[in-house]
């Protein structure tokens, strides 16, 4: 019996969601171990491509003045993070990682701040 495209998409979406959540937790653990503790780096989410070959880890940094430093740190250590992920997760395909500042989360925080000023 053939599965309809709709069901396949749901299955892929579910798999992507599970892997994304595992990657988010793994990235948070890695950064907690490896960061210099001068700033707070929070992993807000992870996004993975449909073929599971590429993943983007989204972070926020406090204080904001350390954003560039933290982003450069995560990008420099992407290879080490890949090895860490390999040792912690069972994946057939180990994705290549990129790190980005989560601009959506920053926008949400600013909206919250504006709402709290009223």
Residue pairs with C-beta under 8 A, 6 or more apart in sequence:
3 11
12 50
15 52
16 48
16 50
16 52
19 48
19 52
19 55
19 91
20 45
20 46
20 47
20 48
20 55
21 46
22 89
23 46
23 48
23 55
23 57
23 85
23 89
23 95
24 43
24 44
24 45
24 46
24 57
26 84
26 85
26 88
26 89
27 43
27 46
27 57
27 81
28 42
28 43
29 88
30 80
30 81
30 84
30 85
31 41
31 43
31 59
31 74
34 77
34 80
35 41
35 70
35 73
36 73
38 66
39 61
39 62
39 63
39 66
39 69
39 70
40 61
40 62
41 59
41 60
41 61
41 70
41 74
42 59
42 60
42 61
42 62
43 57
43 58
43 59
44 58
44 59
44 60
44 102
44 105
45 58
45 102
46 55
46 56
46 57
46 58
47 55
47 56
47 58
48 54
48 55
48 56
48 95
49 55
49 95
51 93
52 91
52 92
52 93
52 95
53 93
53 95
53 96
54 95
54 96
54 98
55 95
55 96
55 97
55 98
56 97
56 98
56 99
56 100
57 74
57 81
57 97
57 98
57 99
57 100
58 99
58 100
58 101
58 102
58 104
58 105
59 70
59 71
59 74
59 99
59 100
59 101
59 102
60 101
60 102
60 105
60 106
60 109
61 67
61 70
61 71
61 101
67 101
71 99
71 100
71 101
74 81
74 99
75 98
75 99
78 96
78 97
78 98
78 99
81 97
82 94
82 96
82 97
85 91
85 94
85 97
86 94
